């Protein structure tokens, strides 16, 4: 309970800080609130929380430097102890070199059980006007190695945007796996997933992004399933 209250206090403080700096032309960010029928971050084929999850975040970016800070929270509606309750604090630096872009950084995951730390690298290469290839690598380090093992999570795939009946859509398809993270059997090609999303204007700068996901086991223990949800996003500041 104390951890939950501390997390909420931190998010409120971050929102307050963000509102103060948004007037600065070199800062931008967003406040996001969503709900999903499964844990959206499960991309490596490892077991994950099942059930509706509200997820919210605040992101602040310093545009000339490409450095951003994000506080993200997921909370199970029924207070289950097998996962779903998590808060991540992520520091990222982004760089673009022509058609090639890189995000690298550090994240602290406060989860149900021993907390984790993550050092990550995400790379994207634009091969055509609406098509990109991407690769993501996470090195997970547990705070209590005697209770929970770390490991490497990875995924790679393609992003494709297109228009249909005047509406823009984003399609993402990827394969994910791990090297035996959290003491499980190594599955480098564990799961395949396809995400379809679109962004809809609501009012002013407020947008809604519904997403539909199809998960297919490749060589892992996860099940075939369809899940999804929607996110409301309100940007602030200037986008440089």
C-alpha positions in Angstrom: 0.0 0.0 0.0 2.8 2.4 0.9 4.5 1.6 -2.4 1.3 2.4 -4.3 0.8 5.7 -2.5 4.4 6.6 -3.2 4.0 5.8 -6.9 0.8 7.9 -7.2 2.5 10.8 -5.4 5.5 10.6 -7.7 3.2 10.7 -10.8 1.3 13.6 -9.5 4.5 15.5 -8.7 5.7 14.7 -12.3 2.5 16.0 -13.8 2.9 19.2 -11.8 6.5 19.6 -12.9 5.5 19.0 -16.5 2.8 21.7 -16.4 5.5 24.2 -15.3 8.0 23.4 -18.0 5.5 23.0 -20.9 5.7 26.8 -21.5 9.4 26.4 -22.4 9.8 26.0 -26.1 12.5 23.3 -25.8 10.2 20.9 -23.8 7.3 18.7 -24.9 5.5 15.6 -23.7 2.2 13.9 -23.1 -0.2 12.6 -20.5 -1.7 9.2 -21.4 -4.5 7.1 -19.9 -5.5 3.8 -21.3 -7.1 0.4 -20.6 -6.2 -3.0 -22.1 -7.5 -6.5 -21.8 -4.0 -7.9 -21.2 -0.5 -6.7 -20.4 0.7 -4.9 -23.5 4.4 -5.1 -22.7 4.6 -8.9 -22.9 6.5 -9.4 -26.2 9.0 -12.2 -25.3 6.6 -15.1 -24.9 7.0 -15.3 -21.1 3.9 -15.7 -18.9 2.1 -12.5 -18.1 -0.9 -11.0 -16.3 -4.3 -11.8 -17.8 -7.2 -9.4 -17.2 -8.2 -5.8 -17.8 -5.5 -3.3 -16.8 -5.7 0.5 -16.6 -2.4 2.0 -17.7 -1.3 5.6 -17.4 1.9 7.6 -18.1 3.5 11.0 -18.2 6.3 11.7 -20.6 8.6 14.8 -20.6 11.1 15.3 -23.4 13.9 17.9 -23.9 13.9 18.2 -27.6 17.3 19.6 -28.5 19.0 16.9 -26.5 16.6 14.0 -27.3 16.5 13.1 -23.6 13.1 12.0 -22.2 11.8 10.9 -18.9 8.7 8.7 -18.6 6.7 7.5 -15.5 4.4 4.7 -16.5 2.0 2.7 -14.3 -0.2 -0.4 -14.7 -2.6 -1.6 -12.0 -4.7 -4.8 -11.8 -8.3 -4.0 -11.1 -8.8 -6.9 -8.8 -5.5 -6.6 -6.8 -4.1 -9.9 -8.0 -0.8 -11.0 -6.7 0.4 -12.8 -9.8 1.3 -9.6 -11.7 -0.3 -6.6 -13.3 0.8 -4.0 -10.8 3.9 -2.3 -12.1 5.5 1.2 -12.2 8.3 2.0 -14.6 10.6 5.1 -14.5 12.4 5.3 -17.8 15.2 7.6 -19.0 15.8 7.6 -22.7 18.1 9.3 -25.2 17.1 9.3 -28.9 19.2 9.9 -31.9 18.4 10.0 -35.7 21.0 9.5 -38.5 19.2 9.8 -41.8 16.8 6.8 -42.1 18.3 5.2 -39.0 17.1 6.0 -35.4 18.2 4.7 -32.1 16.7 4.9 -28.6 18.9 3.8 -25.6 18.4 4.1 -21.9 17.7 2.8 -18.4 14.5 1.8 -16.7 13.6 0.9 -13.2 10.6 -1.6 -13.0 8.8 -1.6 -9.6 6.7 -4.8 -10.0 4.8 -7.3 -7.9 7.8 -9.1 -6.3 11.5 -8.2 -6.6 12.1 -5.0 -8.6 14.0 -5.1 -11.8 16.4 -2.8 -13.7 16.6 -2.6 -17.5 19.2 -1.4 -19.9 17.7 -1.2 -23.4 18.5 -0.4 -27.0 15.9 0.1 -29.7 16.9 0.6 -33.4 14.7 1.4 -36.4 15.6 1.7 -40.0 13.2 3.3 -42.5 13.4 1.3 -45.7 10.5 3.0 -47.5 8.2 5.9 -47.1 5.7 3.9 -44.9 7.8 0.9 -44.0 10.4 0.4 -41.2 12.4 -2.5 -39.7 13.0 -2.5 -36.0 15.0 -4.4 -33.3 14.7 -4.1 -29.5 17.0 -5.5 -26.9 16.5 -5.4 -23.1 19.0 -6.5 -20.5 17.1 -7.2 -17.3 18.9 -7.1 -14.0 17.0 -8.1 -10.8 17.5 -6.2 -7.5 17.5 -9.6 -5.7 19.3 -12.1 -7.9 18.7 -14.9 -5.3 15.0 -14.6 -5.7 14.7 -13.8 -9.4 17.1 -14.3 -12.3 17.7 -11.7 -15.0 18.2 -12.2 -18.7 17.9 -10.7 -22.1 14.6 -10.0 -23.9 14.5 -9.3 -27.6 12.2 -8.7 -30.5 12.5 -7.7 -34.2 9.9 -7.0 -36.9 8.4 -4.5 -39.3 6.2 -1.5 -39.1 3.9 -0.5 -41.9 1.5 2.4 -42.2 -1.4 2.7 -44.7 -4.7 4.5 -45.3 -8.1 2.9 -45.5 -11.3 4.9 -46.2 -9.5 8.1 -45.4 -8.2 6.9 -42.0 -4.5 6.2 -41.3 -3.5 2.9 -39.7 -0.3 1.5 -38.3 0.5 -2.2 -38.6 3.3 -3.8 -36.5 4.4 -7.4 -36.8 7.3 -8.9 -34.8 8.8 -12.0 -33.3 10.0 -12.0 -29.7 12.0 -14.2 -27.4 14.5 -14.4 -24.5 17.6 -16.2 -23.4 16.1 -18.0 -20.4 15.1 -14.9 -18.5 13.6 -15.3 -15.0 14.8 -18.9 -14.8 12.6 -20.1 -17.7 13.7 -22.3 -20.7 15.5 -20.2 -23.4 13.2 -19.4 -26.3 14.8 -17.1 -28.8 11.8 -17.3 -31.2 9.0 -17.7 -28.6 6.1 -15.6 -29.9 4.8 -13.7 -32.9 2.5 -10.8 -32.6 0.6 -8.4 -34.9 -0.7 -5.1 -33.7 -3.1 -2.9 -35.6 -3.8 0.6 -34.4 -5.2 4.0 -35.5 -5.3 7.4 -34.0 -8.5 9.4 -33.9 -8.9 13.1 -32.9 -11.3 13.6 -30.0 -11.2 17.3 -29.1 -8.5 19.8 -29.4 -5.1 18.1 -29.1 -6.7 15.1 -27.3 -6.5 11.8 -29.3 -7.7 8.3 -28.9 -5.7 5.3 -30.1 -7.5 1.9 -30.2 -5.3 -1.2 -30.8 -6.0 -4.8 -31.6 -3.4 -7.5 -31.1 -3.0 -11.1 -32.2 -0.5 -13.2 -30.4 0.7 -16.5 -31.9 3.1 -19.0 -30.2 6.2 -19.8 -32.3 8.3 -22.0 -30.1 7.2 -21.0 -26.6 4.6 -21.8 -24.0 2.3 -18.8 -24.6 -1.2 -19.3 -26.0 -2.8 -17.9 -29.2 -5.0 -15.0 -28.2 -6.6 -11.8 -29.3 -6.5 -8.8 -27.0 -6.4 -5.0 -27.2 -7.7 -1.7 -25.7 -7.4 2.0 -26.2 -5.4 5.0 -25.0 -6.2 8.7 -24.6 -3.2 11.0 -25.1 -2.9 14.7 -24.5 0.3 16.3 -25.7 1.8 19.5 -24.3 4.6 21.9 -25.2 6.3 22.4 -28.5 7.4 19.6 -30.8 10.7 20.5 -32.3 
